[in-house]
Amino acid sequence: MKMGNLSRLALLCALMAFMTALLAGCGGGEKAGGKKFLNIATGGTAGTYYPLGGAMAEILNKSIPGMNASAQSTGASVANINMLKDGSVDLAIVQNDITYYAANGTEMFKDKKVSNLQGIAALYPETCQFLTLEKSGIRSVADFKGKRVAVGAAGSGTEANARQIMEAYGITYNDIEVQYLSFGEAASALKDGNVDVAFVTAGYPTAAIQDIASQHAIRLLPVAPDKADALIAKYPFYTKTNIPAGTYAGFSEEVPAVSVMAMLVATDKLDDALGYDVTKALFTGLDRLQAAHSVGKMITKEGAMKGMSIKMNGGAEKFFKE
């Protein structure tokens, strides 16, 4: 009988030790067996976010002891917010306007507010570009009334940008023939004469615009400084940008524009200490980001809080204020 009791006691102790070890190994994706795991959501493999995210993972693995960071291809901004929300990723590259909509429960996140998002850093501008052919005679957003305007896919961040900029000029969808087209579709329609204006939010020079400029005389339309000021007052995620003269073949004028910012986002599950380490590693490894993609040259410590549209991670904020 005593032996049976001792056997049961030994079995119970072994079971408790096993459960203790198992629980100690579960760290919510942050720590397991002394390792820190971070999964970075990027975008499509042909885009800008994917190579940048891969470079970020390399920097973190090299710079932070015990780090095991990896980047994965995703459907980009909106998908990345949803992955942050469900905890399947720890960091994500997202446009700051999409982050703003998610944090405030507006636009495509209406009634789907994500309240625990935190900013790590603004990265580089993605510029809002209204494009027309020179022969259209259109010189300003104010000229859009009665025109066929391709504003982006319905419900997309691009479409929201187009609508908001036109709103600053007093132009609504009731004033135009709105076309919900992706920029690839809009570029073809512009070349074929089926739309008058095409809109895209993308880093410049944009390949599809370069393609059109190689075949047609084009014109980029400005966002006047006073209109930009009004836009930024209402939507704080916008920043002013000048598209340099000669960015596109055959068009030699500098164009005042507005941009949204690509940014690195986490949730409050990333503690401030790790947030600091991540931020410090990335911004002392900028040469690797610059090598990964040309937009890496636009990522600077000085610009990292520009257009910050949500509350920042405490550790990241501490780094930028040092």
Helices and strands as residue ranges (DSSP letters): H 2-24, E 31-32, E 35-41, H 49-63, E 67-72, H 77-86, E 91-95, H 96-104, G 107-109, E 117-133, G 134-136, G 141-143, E 148-150, H 157-168, G 173-175, E 177-179, H 183-191, E 197-202, H 207-213, E 218-221, H 225-234, E 239-243, E 255-267, H 272-283, H 286-292, G 294-298, H 314-321
